[in-house]
Amino acid sequence: MPASSFLRLARAAVFTTVGLGLSLAAHLLAGGPVSVGGAAGGLALTFAAALAAAGRERSTALILPFLAGVQVALHALFSLTHAAPATELAGHAHTGLVPGLGMLIMHGWAVALTALWLARGEAALWALLRRLPLRLRRLLLAHALPEPEPSFVPPATVPRVRHSVRLRHAVPRRGPPRRVDAAFG
């Protein structure tokens, strides 16, 4: 089921918030500086990538490599955009574009946990969207307004009872003659 424009924008915004927030926080906690231009570029990069991928439901097998690619791109962007001298970079966990082993492990854990979290949210969102029309229809039918009663009610007529079966013990000779003869008249 394809997503509407609003849903695509909302999903891209959530992915951008989670992906960029994770990358910024991890980069700053590891001691790497992040420039305002790098953060703005990361926002644009992450949102554009997420918007392109937000058209349909995505599984963990697609979210994991996508998030890993975005994290690698953000790491490279943050490393290239800060204006720190090379002597300052020596204390950082990586120098330039090549991260250290500890940073690779932390990025891997962060990407795996975040991808699982996003995949669970994705599955829950699409399950809700599939069930929502049925639930709304049931809710509307349960609480539907009764049909209005007419203000004029015609008087009830007594139904006419028809006897189509002759009684077994009826004597058909009783009563007036069926045919009157003109000669006796």
N, C-alpha and C positions, 0 to 999 in steps of 0.2 A: 504494500500500500504506500503510495508516494505521500510525502509530507506537504502540508500547505506552507505558504510563505512565512506565516507567523510562527509555525512550529519549527521551520528550518532556522529562522533567526533566533528563536529561543534556545534551541539545541546548540547552535553555534556559539551563542553567548555563554552557555553553561560550560561547554568544552573549552572555550577560550579562558574563562575564569579559572577553571580547574588546572588546565595545562600551563597557562602563563603564571598563575599563582604558585604552582608547584615549582616551576623552573626559577622564578624570581626568588622565592624563599630559599630554595636549596642553594642557589648561586650565592646569595648574600650570607647564608649561614656557613658556607664553606670559605668565606672570606673574600670572595670575588666582588669587585665593584660593578655596579650596573648603572650606566648613564641613562638620562631621561630619554635621549634619542634611541638608545638600545631598547628600552622598555616600550616606547611607542612603536618602534619597528617590530618588536616581538608581538605586540598587540595586533597590529595590522596583519602580520604573517600568520599568526595563529587563527585569527578570525576568518581570514580568506580561505585558509585550508579547511577549517571546520565547516564553513558555509558550503564549500564544494562537496564535502562528504556527508552533509546532513540531509540528503534527499530521501533516504530510505532507512529502514531499521538496519543497524549494524551489529554484528556478533563480536564476541571477544577476539576471535581469530582475525578480525579486521581492525578492531580498535587498538589492539596491542601494538602491531607494527606501525600503525598510523601515529599513535601517541609517541612511540620511540623515535620516529622520524622527526616529529615536531620538536621533541626535546633535544635531539642532536642539532637541529637547525637553530633553536633558541640558544643553546650552549655556544655554538659557533658565533652567533650574532652578538651575544653578550661579551664574549672574549674579544671580538674584533672592535667593538664600539667603545670600550672604556679606554680612557686616555691615561693609563697608569704607566710609569716608566718600568723598564725591565727589572730594576732592582727591587721594586715593590712586588713584582710578580713572583719573585723567588720564594716568598713566604706563602704564596697561594698554593692550593693543592695541585694546580696545573700551570704550565707555562704556555701561553699562546693557545693554539687549538687542540693540543694533545693533552687530554686529561690524565690524571694519575689513576692507579688501580682502585684506590679507595673511592674516588669520584665515580668511576665506571660502575662499581658495585652499588653505590648509593643511587645513581641514576637508574640502574637496572631494577632495584627494589622499588623505587618510587614509581617507575613506569609500570611495572607489573601490578602493584597494588592499585594504582590509579586506574589502570585499564580495566581491572576486575570491577572496581567500584563503578566506573562509567558504564560498563557492559550490563551490570545488574540494574542500574538506573534506566538504561536504554530498554531492557527487557520489561521492566515494570511499566514504563511509560507506554510502550506499544501494546502491552496487555490491557492497560487501562483504556487506551484509545479504541481497541477492538471491542471491549465490553461496554463502553459508555453508551452507544446508541441503544443497545438492548435494554440496559438498565433504565435509561430515560424513558423508553417506550413503556416499560412495565410500570414505572412510576406514574406516568401520565394516565395510563389506563386504570390504575388503581384509584387515582384521585380525580377521575373525570367527573365533570359536572353532570348531574342527572338531566335528562331531557325535560324541557319545560312542559307542563301539563296544559292542555287547552283550557281557556277560561269558560267556554260554553260546552257543556256536556249534554248531548242529546238524551231525552228520556229513554229509559230502558223499555224495550218492547217485549211482550210476553211471546216467547217462541211458540209457534204453532206445532202441535204434536201431530204427526201423521201416523195413522194406523194402516200399514200396508198388509199386515197379516190378518186374515180372518180368524176369528176365534173358532175353536174346534167345536164347541157345543152351541154355536149360534144357529138359530132357526131362521133361514132366509125367507120364510113365507110370511112372517109378521109384517105389518105395515100396509100401506096402500098398495093396490095392485100396480104392477109395473106398466101395464098397458090398459088403457080404458077402451072397451069395445063400444063403438058408436051405436050398435044395435040395442044395447041395453039402456042406453042413455038418458 
